[in-house]
């Protein structure tokens, strides 16, 4: 059995690469001559071999092999598609995040903060109140309810037809689809209504769903918010600042 003398190195006693197998076939077919190694054009020059370090550098396990080396799954097209898909996913993630982390608002007064406890409508009509309530919902892992409500409010302000269709699609994918991690809790009747309206989206496509989520926050989350440390500490801090001034 002849020893492979391919460019993998002289210390190798076996070679399983496809290139050597292909060279063996080319050299022995129809000639009857024994195979003596790769063709001359593929051999490494003595000067290049002498300049190579004596020890073979080992590739780290976590490093991805260079494109077009030896494996079909590492070819340039695969790497290019992977980079393209990664860029597409990044752009989609950025595009779907249409709601800022915090709405622009002025500092609420103590009287305004006290009014939040009188009526849920007053809390939701105040940008500062929505920010504080949203912070509380985040601690209960139900922030998607407020995000959905805000997205519906933004959709109602839209006048451009193409923009309405795009925003409606994003809202559906973000908060209605069962595949979304931010899916809101809706009953089957409301979901059927939304599916029909999505055939021709309008600014009021999610009106029934928005009302249902609003009611859910009012009955379920709002009472706990009023008893939470977030609201109580904010109210105490405002009262203390007001008395000092």
N, C-alpha and C positions, 0 to 999 in steps of 0.2 A: 504493500500500500504506500503510495507516494505521499510525501509530506507537503502540505499546502504552503506555498511561498508567497502568498498574497500580501498586500500592504498592511495587514493587521499586525504584522510583526514576526520576526524570525523565531521568537520564543514560543509561538503558538504551535501546537502539534495537531490541532484539528481546526477545520474551518467549515462553518455551516452557512455561510452567506450565499445569497442567490447569485451574486456576481461570479464567484468562483465556479459554481455549478454550471453557469451559462458558458464560461470560458472553457470548461472541460468538454462540454458538448461540441463547441465550435472547433476545438483543436483535434478531436479524435474522430469526428464524423467523416467517413469515407477515406481516411488516410491510413488507419491502422497503426499510427504512431502513438506512443505513450504520451500522456499529458505531462508537461514539464513546468507548468505554472501559467500565470496569466500572460496575455499577449504583451509584446514589447512596449506598446504605447501606454499600457496601464501600469508597467513596473515603475517603481520609485527609483530615482537616480541615486547613485552612490553618494553624491555630495549632499543631497537632501537627507539621506539616511544617516550620514555621519553627523549632520547638524541636529538630528533629533535627540532629545534627552534619553539617557539609558533607561530610566524608569518610565513606564507608561502612565500618563496622567489619568486619574480616574474621575469620571463625571459624577458629580453629586447626585444622589438618588432623586432629589426633588426637582432637578433641573430638566427642562424639556429638551429633547434632542434637537439638533439643528434641522431645519427643513431640508427635504430632498437628500437625506443621507442614505438610509438603508431600508426604511419601512414605509409602505404605502400610506399608513395612517399619519405619517409625519410630513407629508408632502406640502409644498407651498400652498396649494389650494385649500387644504384642510386648515392650515394656520391662518390663512387669509380669511376664510369663512368664520373661524372662531373669533378673530379680532373684530370682524364686521358685526357678528351677532352680539358681541359684548358691547360695542358702541351703540347698537340699536337698542339693547336693553337699557343702557344708561340713559339714552335720550327719552325713552318711554317713561322711565322712572321719574325723570325730571319733569316731563310734560304732565304726568298724572297728578303731581303735587301742586295743585292750583290754589290751595288754601294756605295762607301763611301760618306760621307757628303762633303768631299773636297779632290780633287786629290793632291797628293804630287807634289810640284813644287818649283822652286826657285823664289825669288822676281823679278818681271819684271822690266826692265829698262824703262825710259821715252820713249826712241825711240821705244821699243817694244810695249808699250801701245798706242803710236801714230799710229803704224802700224795696230792696231786692227780696227781703223777707216777707213783705206784704203781698206780693203778687208775682207769679212766675213770668207773666207777660212783661212786667217792668224789668225784670232781670234780663230777659231775652232781647229787649229793645235797647239795652245799654251795651255798647261795645266793651266797656270795662267789665260789666257784669258777665258778658259772654266769655271773656278771657278767663275770669276767675272760675266760672262754672266749668269751662273746658279743662282747666287745670285739675279740678276735682274729678271730672270724668276720666281723665288720664290715669288717676290713681285707682280707679275702678275698672280699668281696661275697657271702657265703653266710649272712648273719645270719638269713635266713628259715627256715633249718633249726631254729635254736634257738627262734625265735618260734613256729613250728608246734608244736614239742614242748611248749613252755610252755602254748600254747592248749589242747592236748589234755589236759594235766594239770589245767587249770582246768575243762574240760568234765567230767572224771571226778568232780569234787567237786560238780557241780550236781545238785540233786534235783527242782527244779521242771520239769514237763514242757514248758511253753511256753518256759521259759528254755533248756532243752536244745535244742529245735528251733531257736530263734533263734541260739544260739551255734554249733550245728552248721552252720547255713546260712552264717554269717559265716566260719567256718573254711574251709568249702568254697570260698566265693567268694575268700577271701584267699590260700589256699595250694594248693588242688586244681585249680581252674579253669585251663584253658590260656590264658585271657584275662588272668589276673592277672600283674602284674609280679613278684609274690612267690611264684610257683608253685614248689613243691618237686619234686624229681626222684623220681618213683615209676614202677614198672613197670606194665604194662597189667593184670596180674592183680589187683594191689592197687586199682587204679582201678575195675575192675569190681566188686570187693567193696564199695567205698565207694559206688558208684552204687546198688547194691542196698540197702544199709543206709540210705541217705539217704531212702528212701521212708518209713521209720519210725525217725527218729534216736534213738539212745540215748547215754548217756555213753561207751560203748565203740565208737562208730561208726568212729572213726579209729585203732583199736588196732593194726591191721596196718600202717597207714601210719606211725604213730608209731614202731613197732619198726624199720621199714625206715630211717627217717631217723636214728634213734638209732644203728643199726649203721653207717650212712654216716658220721656224725660221728666215731664211734669209730675206724673204719678209715682214714678219709681225713684228717680235720681234726685229730684229737687228736695224732698224732705230730708234726705240724708245729707245733702249739701248744706242745708241750714244748720245742721247739728255737727258739721265737720269742723276740724281744727283749722282748716284753710280759711273758712269764712269767719269763724270766731276770732282768730288771731288777726285777720285783716281788719275787722271791726274794732277790736281793742287798740290796734296800732293807730288807726285813724282817730279814735276818740282821744287817745293820749296826745297825739300831735296837735289836735284841735284845742285841747285844754292848755297846752304849753304855750301856744301862740296867743 
